[in-house]
């Protein structure tokens, strides 16, 4: 499909999500299913032999682990809720949708897949440690937190990968047939983006007006961090001839997981930052597709 058509469809998805957020948000429970299918069809065109640890991941992992806590400690002197929100915008691991977007941008899909698996594992261990030292009531035990986060992440990543791996081993004909259908992942992603947009808008509009200043700061800070992380990933990846992929796995965040973590372990209002991040990263993706054409 031509890139300008993809860009147009993403713009339409954004408008529909904004305008009909009450209706669209009703289908939010289907998002994990769409993400699962997106990854399944995307992995059909991935050479699993290319999925491996790369040395350039080390600095990026250090960035996410240290900067997330650094911004929290800095901002908490002003506002605890805002500090939690900005921390999640940095700490949140790479979204599974980043794999799909990387394929559309012609980036190294295996590289994004490798980093997604690694950073999601790291964050599932680091996040509970951070939550235990933050100013939140009723802290959930460490291992319970780790288990909860892993169960949220890895079924979506590992099960479709395992299924595709088995299919490739058992039937080359079926594997080649599914590979020709990999473009379906884009349409599934468009539907997911629409639902996420609608769900995000509905959530933000339901917030208490008394917290309007905090809400504005959460939305503004998520915009800054979104742009910074996409740009940082792009220029860092240039050193390894992997700019598009690196931009994706630094900027494209698992906001669904971040929102869930805020509402489960932290102050629920802090989830506005990763919720708004959904909007900003979709705008960035639209721009990237437009540039790609």
Buried (B, 14 or more C-beta within 10 A) or exposed (E): EEBEEBBBBBBEBBEBBBEBBEEBBEBBEEBBEBBBBBBBBBBBBBEEEEBEEBEBBEEBBEBBBEBBBEBBEEBBEEBBBBBBBBBBBBBBBBBBBBBBBBBBBEBBBBBBBBBBBBBBBBBBBBBBEBBBEBEBEEEBEEEEBBEBBBEBBBEBBEEBBEBBBEBBEEEEEEBEEBBEEBEBBBBBBBBBBBBBBBBBBBBBEEBEEEBEEBBEBBBEBBBEBBBBBBBBBBEBBEEBEBBBBBBBBBBBBBBBBBBBBBBBBBBBBBBBBBBBBBBBBBBBBBEBBBEBE
